[in-house]
Amino acid sequence: MKQPDESGAAASFSFDDTPLARELADLSARRRALESADVQLSGRTRVLTVSNQKGGVGKTTTTVNVAAALAAVGARVLVIDLDPQGNASTALGVPHTADIPSIYDVLIDEFPIADIVQTSPESPNLFCAPSTIHLAGAEIELVSQVAREHRLRTALDEYLASAEHKLDFVLIDCPPSLGLLTINAFTAASELLIPIQCEYYALEGLSQLLGTVRMIQKHLNPNLTLSTILLTMYDGRTRLAQQVADEVREHFPREVLDTVIPRSVRVSEAPSFGQTVIAYDGHSAGAVAYREAAVELIRRETSVAAHVDSNIEGSA
């Protein structure tokens, strides 16, 4: 096709030279790479808490989409919804009305986790311990409970020990706060995954979060390590996003995944259909990015294990 230039002469033009064409070609190449990716599960259960007390950074979105992507490559994954809003339960298509047994009953009334776990309609490998509105009062009720910081860990240890089929991953979705629910999640996990938004003030509050983690390590769970940071809501058209990404990588060179999660309409739309983006539109840019993050998370396990005693104090 020929288009005239400013002088009226015909100039050559090709759709293949446009930014959109290059973006589509890159996305197609990434899809092909994922289809041929060789992923080997270790056979041990990794328990990750997904936390950041700063709201709106993509904690729940990251939890459910990474979980769904892990399940899609054959991992058996349990999502524990510790957020009273119950958004993770919604995205996984799991009922969580007030009369449904939930993680609240586990924390307060010592129900076995096996009694509340539901299978997500998305995959037979994807399970959810749902949240209900009752969890909103759990912070207050936990104050008077015996071993209040260890109740989730005790229940989870019992569940994993008695499970008929071994889980590969447990992902715990936390509320945007550093209260007793989040402390229970920190105590139950061996790894911390922090989603960080690629926008101004991305590192705001991170030092407070790492300070809390150090206290958890010292008094409640010495095995907890900051293993993974995932950059979310990345907009490659802005210099700010690149600057934030560079700053986070400078502070946490070992923990930050190479994968970044772009801003995506499909990722935002999926929960309204009771789905993750993996099920809603698995070929979209957001779904491909979360699938890449899941593959990277599996492949980095050796590195995580080698540095399990490191990084939080040195990174603060």
C-alpha positions in Angstrom: 0.0 0.0 0.0 1.3 3.5 -0.8 0.6 6.7 1.1 1.7 10.1 -0.1 4.3 11.9 2.0 4.2 15.7 2.7 5.7 16.4 -0.7 3.0 14.4 -2.5 5.4 11.5 -3.3 4.2 8.0 -2.7 5.8 6.5 0.4 5.8 2.9 1.3 3.7 1.8 4.2 3.3 -1.6 5.9 1.0 -2.6 8.7 3.9 -4.8 9.9 5.8 -1.6 10.8 3.2 -0.3 13.2 3.4 -0.5 17.0 0.2 -2.5 17.1 1.5 -5.0 14.7 4.8 -5.4 16.6 2.8 -5.8 19.8 0.6 -8.5 18.3 3.6 -10.3 16.9 5.3 -10.2 20.3 2.1 -11.5 22.0 1.9 -14.4 19.5 5.5 -15.3 20.1 5.0 -15.4 23.9 1.9 -17.6 23.5 3.9 -20.1 21.4 6.7 -20.0 24.0 4.2 -20.8 26.8 2.8 -23.7 24.8 6.2 -25.3 24.5 7.4 -24.4 28.0 8.7 -27.4 30.0 7.5 -27.0 33.6 8.6 -29.5 36.3 6.8 -29.4 39.7 9.0 -30.2 42.7 6.5 -32.4 44.5 6.6 -30.3 47.7 3.9 -27.9 48.8 4.8 -24.2 48.7 2.7 -21.9 50.8 2.8 -18.2 49.7 1.1 -15.3 51.3 0.1 -12.5 48.8 0.2 -9.3 50.8 0.7 -5.5 50.5 -1.2 -3.3 53.0 -1.4 -0.6 50.3 -4.8 -1.1 48.6 -5.4 -1.3 44.9 -2.1 -2.9 43.9 -3.6 -6.1 42.5 -3.3 -8.6 45.4 -6.5 -10.5 44.8 -6.1 -10.3 41.0 -2.6 -11.6 41.3 -3.7 -14.4 43.7 -6.5 -15.8 41.6 -4.8 -15.4 38.2 -1.5 -16.9 39.3 -3.4 -19.7 41.0 -5.4 -20.4 37.8 -2.3 -20.3 35.6 -0.5 -22.7 37.9 -3.5 -25.1 37.8 -3.5 -24.8 34.0 0.0 -26.3 33.9 -1.0 -29.2 36.1 -0.3 -27.9 39.6 -2.8 -28.6 42.4 -3.5 -25.2 44.0 -5.5 -24.1 47.0 -6.5 -20.4 47.4 -7.3 -19.3 50.9 -9.4 -16.2 50.8 -8.6 -14.2 54.0 -10.1 -10.9 52.7 -13.6 -10.2 54.2 -14.6 -8.7 50.8 -14.4 -12.2 49.4 -13.3 -11.1 45.9 -11.0 -14.1 45.4 -13.9 -16.4 46.1 -16.0 -14.5 43.5 -13.3 -14.6 40.9 -12.9 -18.3 41.3 -16.6 -18.9 40.9 -17.1 -20.3 44.4 -20.3 -19.6 46.4 -19.5 -17.6 49.5 -22.9 -16.4 51.0 -23.3 -15.9 54.7 -24.5 -19.5 55.2 -21.6 -21.2 53.5 -18.9 -22.7 55.7 -15.9 -20.5 55.3 -12.4 -19.6 56.5 -14.1 -17.7 59.3 -15.3 -21.0 60.8 -11.8 -22.4 60.6 -10.3 -19.4 62.5 -12.9 -19.0 65.1 -14.7 -22.3 65.5 -11.8 -24.6 64.5 -13.5 -26.2 61.6 -11.1 -28.5 59.5 -10.2 -26.8 56.3 -11.3 -29.9 54.5 -14.9 -29.1 55.5 -14.9 -25.8 53.8 -12.8 -26.3 50.6 -14.6 -26.0 47.3 -13.4 -26.9 43.8 -13.4 -24.0 41.4 -15.5 -24.6 38.2 -12.5 -23.5 36.2 -10.3 -26.5 36.9 -10.3 -29.8 38.9 -6.8 -28.7 40.1 -8.0 -25.4 41.6 -9.5 -25.2 45.1 -10.7 -22.4 47.3 -11.3 -21.9 51.0 -13.8 -19.1 50.7 -14.4 -16.0 52.7 -17.8 -14.7 53.9 -19.0 -11.5 55.4 -18.5 -13.0 58.9 -14.8 -12.6 58.4 -15.2 -8.8 58.8 -15.6 -9.3 62.6 -12.8 -11.9 62.9 -10.1 -9.4 63.7 -12.0 -8.5 66.9 -13.0 -12.1 67.8 -9.4 -13.4 67.3 -8.1 -11.0 70.0 -9.5 -13.3 72.8 -8.6 -16.6 71.1 -5.9 -18.9 72.3 -2.9 -19.0 70.0 -4.6 -16.3 67.9 -1.6 -15.8 65.5 -1.2 -19.6 64.8 -4.8 -20.7 64.1 -4.5 -20.7 60.3 -1.2 -22.4 60.4 -2.4 -25.1 62.7 -5.5 -25.8 60.5 -3.4 -25.7 57.3 -0.8 -28.1 58.7 -3.5 -30.5 59.6 -5.1 -30.2 56.2 -1.9 -30.8 54.3 -0.9 -33.7 56.4 -4.3 -35.5 55.9 -5.0 -34.5 52.3 -5.6 -37.4 49.9 -3.8 -35.7 47.1 -0.7 -33.5 47.7 -1.0 -29.8 46.9 1.7 -28.1 44.9 0.8 -24.5 46.0 -1.2 -22.7 48.6 -1.8 -19.0 47.9 -3.3 -16.9 50.8 -5.0 -13.7 49.8 -4.7 -11.1 52.5 -6.8 -8.0 53.3 -5.1 -4.5 52.7 -4.0 -4.2 56.3 -1.5 -5.6 58.8 -4.0 -6.9 61.3 -4.5 -10.4 62.9 -5.8 -11.9 59.6 -2.6 -10.9 57.8 -0.4 -12.0 60.7 -2.1 -15.4 60.6 -1.3 -15.6 56.9 2.4 -14.6 57.5 2.6 -17.2 60.3 1.1 -20.0 58.1 3.3 -19.3 55.0 6.9 -20.0 54.1 7.1 -17.4 51.3 5.8 -13.8 50.8 4.7 -12.6 47.4 4.3 -8.8 47.2 2.5 -7.3 44.2 3.7 -3.7 43.6 1.8 -1.3 41.4 3.9 0.5 38.7 2.8 3.9 39.7 3.9 6.8 41.9 4.2 5.8 45.6 4.7 2.2 44.7 7.2 1.7 47.5 5.1 3.6 50.0 4.4 1.5 53.0 6.8 -1.3 51.9 9.2 -0.6 54.7 6.4 -0.9 57.2 5.4 -4.2 55.6 9.0 -5.5 55.8 9.2 -4.3 59.4 6.2 -6.4 60.2 7.7 -9.4 58.4 10.9 -9.1 60.4 8.8 -9.2 63.6 7.0 -12.3 62.4 10.3 -13.9 61.6 11.7 -13.1 65.0 8.7 -14.1 67.1 6.3 -16.3 65.1 7.7 -17.8 61.9 11.4 -17.8 61.3 11.0 -19.6 58.0 9.1 -16.8 56.3 11.0 -15.2 53.5 10.3 -12.5 50.9 10.7 -14.7 47.8 8.8 -12.9 45.1 7.8 -9.4 44.0 5.5 -9.0 41.0 5.2 -5.7 39.2 1.5 -5.0 38.3 -0.5 -2.5 36.3 2.4 -1.7 34.1 1.9 0.7 31.3 4.8 0.6 28.9 3.7 3.9 27.2 4.7 5.9 30.3 8.2 6.8 31.5 6.9 6.6 35.1 6.1 2.9 34.9 9.6 2.2 33.6 11.2 4.4 36.3 9.2 2.6 39.1 10.1 -0.8 37.7 13.8 0.1 37.6 13.6 1.4 41.2 12.0 -1.7 42.5 14.5 -3.9 40.6 17.4 -1.9 42.0 16.2 -2.4 45.6 15.1 -6.1 45.1 17.2 -7.5 42.3 16.7 -11.2 43.3 13.1 -11.1 44.2 11.4 -9.3 41.3 10.1 -11.5 38.6 11.1 -10.7 35.0 7.4 -10.9 34.1 5.4 -7.7 34.5 1.6 -7.6 34.5 0.3 -4.9 32.1 -2.8 -2.8 32.6 -5.5 -4.9 30.9 -9.2 -4.4 30.3 -9.7 -8.2 30.2 -8.1 -8.6 33.6 -10.5 -6.0 35.0 -13.6 -7.5 33.3 -13.0 -11.2 34.3 -14.2 -11.0 38.0 -17.6 -9.6 36.9 -18.1 -12.9 35.1 -17.0 -15.0 38.2 -13.8 -16.0 36.3 -10.1 -15.4 36.3 -8.6 -13.9 33.2 -7.1 -17.3 32.4 -10.6 -18.7 31.8 -12.2 -15.5 30.6 -9.7 -14.7 27.8 -6.7 -16.9 28.0 -5.1 -15.3 24.9 -5.2 -11.7 26.1 -2.1 -9.9 27.1 -3.0 -10.0 30.8 -3.6 -13.7 30.7 -0.3 -14.4 28.9 1.5 -12.3 31.5 0.0 -14.2 34.4 0.8 -17.5 32.7 4.4 -16.4 32.3 4.6 -15.3 35.9 3.3 -18.7 37.0 5.9 -20.5 34.9 8.6 -18.3 36.3 7.4 -18.9 39.9 7.8 -22.6 39.4 11.2 -22.4 37.8 12.5 -20.1 40.5 11.9 -22.5 43.3 15.5 -23.7 43.4 16.7 -20.2 43.8 14.1 -19.5 46.4 15.1 -22.5 48.5 18.8 -21.5 48.2 18.1 -18.1 49.7 15.3 -19.0 52.2 17.3 -17.4 55.0 18.1 -14.1 53.2 16.7 -11.0 52.1 14.2 -9.2 54.2 16.7 -7.5 56.5 19.1 -6.7 53.7 16.3 -5.4 51.5 14.6 -3.0 54.0 
